[in-house]
């Protein structure tokens, strides 16, 4: 069941006629796992061969990749929306959410340095720590988030582009809605035609297909542009701050600040893009952890600066909901800053969309290599060294969603994949740490120990969900306290009932307590999601198990990439 269990990689035959035999083969396939790479190979990277991606991303590129995925239009919109409820205390909301993401980032950083050779991210970590079916479920939940998110961002980008065009008199009020402003609705709003969003997606897909060097260059330029604009906005707004607007700091109490933290948590969730670039980083073991944590730190500082300026310039009750920053500067007679904010929003959305499409293609690449999806997704262009088929596929899916549907109505079922994926990644850190030690122990004792540890992790997750529900429905405080106590007891069991070894490369501090905190808080936030998000989680999980049962179990091979020799590529190949 665990990450250390090596089972036969031979796929079961679909021609069995016995139901018990079918179930037995399904279970055998579903519970097999990839072997943990030997410590001696932990610093190895893939050679530049026909099926490999090219290593062109340095540390600065990785940091910009993480920032590009995180800092979007949200910094110009979400800050004001949350501030209307939390007041100036929205700054604390961003600090709390940032602290939580840093803890999640530490878990990601350890695993990224453990698996520096190939793409896969959370899917690959789960495949190694747990099993094949769990990894496939993590992939499916993340992928639906990415697909809907990309379509939604593309529509927002189209709207901002039209807004900028309308700054010119020729285009003012002359751009039809079906081009990019929302969309032309048909069939009672079930269809909403938008032409500019698919065009933007097509352009970005072409750029990504050209190679990581070209797409990284675009991301670097656009990310640098928006960061410079945000810094300028912070400094320009600092001279207009009235500190009396910061009082009262928390007008609606601590609960509003905590609720705000659950909302703005998703403003930081781009750091997993860095982990998914493992196969294209020049020095993955060194640079991936630094890229993850460095991009998070920059994002935290930028969000805090914007929050302080925004709530200091305008009383929180008067903040706009759609474009609070732009309206704040306009109210101070600084309309030119509003134009810069629009440019920053376009740059932010472009990089967020670019990185989102990039991550999706690398995940499809990993699934194709292992046989869980058709091997067409595993094809890498021989000269451009990009997964062109996977890249085109994700571009087409996003284009169809963005061009035909009002994806905003699906926004409330987003974030399920991110929260569950981050929770599983945190659990992977714990499991892989004790698996290394347990490999030399008695088999029956190890299995019992593994099951006990997984049960403790499951109890922490359930406690987080119960605490989140109690908070959501305003249940008596005693129920939340009881859930926290149960989570603490399970964490104590993890601490003292398991033996842990230190990771050979970057090591997440405080294992297993830090990962347990991540799991608890992530599932706490999961409980705050709309009930339809829970339905989506259950329905998609059932569909995923069905796809695995009828296709994945017969084609998957967890050791498919073990035939490739891993060693550091020559210097001339990674320039």
TAZISUL-V818986 format. One record per backbone hydrogen bond with DSSP energy under -0.5 kcal/mol. NH is the residue of the N-H (numbers start at 0). CO is the residue of the C=O. If there is no record, write none. Layout:
# TAZISUL-V818986
nh: <NH NH>
co: <CO CO>
This chain:
# TAZISUL-V818986
nh: <2 4 5 6 11 15 21 22 23 24 25 26 27 28 29 30 31 32 33 40 41 43 46 48 51 53 55 55 56 57 61 62 63 64 65 66 67 68 69 70 71 74 75 76 76 77 78 79 80 81 82 83 84 85 86 87 88 88 89 90 91 92 93 94 95 96 97 98 99 100 101 102 103 104 105 106 107 108 109 110 111 112 113 114 122 123 124 125 126 127 128 129 131 132 134 135 136 137 138 139 140 141 142 143 144 145 146 147 148 149 150 151 152 153 154 155 156 157 158 159 160 161 162 163 164 165 166 167 170 171 173 174 175 178 179 180 181 182 183 184 185 188 189 190 191 192 193 194 195 197 198 199 200 201 202 203 204 205 206 207 208 209 209 210 210 214 215 216 217 218 219 220 221 222 223 224 225 226 227 228 229 230 231 232 233 234 235 236 237 238 238 239 240 241 242 244 245 246 250 252 255 256 257 258 259 260 261 262 263 264 265 266 267 269 270 272 273 274 275 276 277 279 280 281 283 286 287 289 290 291 292 293 294 295 296 297 298 299 300 301 302 303 304 305 306 307 308 309 310 311 312 313 317 318 324 326 327 328 329 330 331 331 332 333 336 337 338 339 340 341 342 343 344 345 346 347 348 349 350 351 352 353 354 355 356 357 358 359 360 361 362 363 364 365 366 367 368 369 370 370 371 372 376 377 378 380 384 387 390 391 392 393 394 395 396 397 398 399 400 401 402 403 404 406 408 409 410 412 413 415 418 419 420 421 422 423 424 425 426 427 428 429 430 431 432 433 434 435 436 437 438 439 440 445 446 447 448 449 450 451 452 453 454 455 456 457 458 459 460 461 462 463 464 465 466 467 468 469 470 471 472 473 474 478 479 480 481 482 483 484 485 486 487 488 489 490 491 492 493 494 495 496 497 500 510 512 513 515 516 517 518 519 520 521 522 523 524 525 526 527 528 528 532 533 534 535 536 537 538 539 540 541 542 543 544 545 546 547 548 549 550 551 552 553 554 554 555 556 559 561 562 563 566 566 572 573 573>
co: <128 1 3 4 552 12 17 18 19 20 21 22 23 24 25 26 28 4 126 37 38 40 564 46 48 384 53 279 279 55 57 58 59 60 61 62 63 64 65 66 69 71 72 72 73 73 73 76 76 77 78 79 81 81 82 247 85 248 86 87 88 88 89 90 91 92 93 94 95 96 97 98 99 100 101 102 103 104 105 106 107 108 109 110 119 119 120 121 122 123 124 125 31 29 130 131 132 133 134 135 136 137 138 139 140 141 142 143 144 145 146 147 148 149 150 151 152 153 154 155 156 157 158 159 160 161 163 164 167 167 170 170 173 175 175 175 179 180 192 182 190 185 186 185 403 183 402 177 178 193 194 195 196 197 198 199 200 201 202 203 204 205 206 206 207 210 211 212 213 214 215 216 217 218 219 220 221 222 223 224 225 226 227 228 229 230 231 232 233 234 235 236 237 311 240 241 242 243 247 249 251 252 253 254 255 256 257 258 259 260 262 263 264 267 267 269 270 270 271 273 274 276 277 56 280 282 283 285 286 287 288 289 290 291 292 293 294 295 296 297 298 299 300 301 302 303 304 305 306 307 308 309 314 315 75 322 323 324 325 326 327 328 329 328 333 333 334 335 336 337 338 339 340 341 342 343 344 345 346 347 348 349 350 351 352 353 354 355 356 357 358 359 360 361 362 363 364 365 366 367 366 366 373 374 375 385 380 385 386 387 388 389 390 391 392 393 394 395 396 397 398 399 400 404 405 406 407 409 410 412 414 415 416 417 418 419 420 421 422 423 424 425 426 427 428 429 430 431 432 433 434 436 437 441 442 443 444 445 446 447 448 449 450 451 452 453 454 455 456 457 458 459 460 461 462 463 464 465 466 467 468 470 469 475 475 476 477 478 479 480 481 482 483 484 485 486 487 488 489 490 491 492 493 432 507 509 509 511 512 513 514 515 516 517 518 519 520 521 522 524 524 525 529 529 530 531 532 533 534 535 536 537 538 539 540 541 542 543 544 545 546 546 547 550 550 551 551 369 556 558 559 560 44 564 569 569 570>
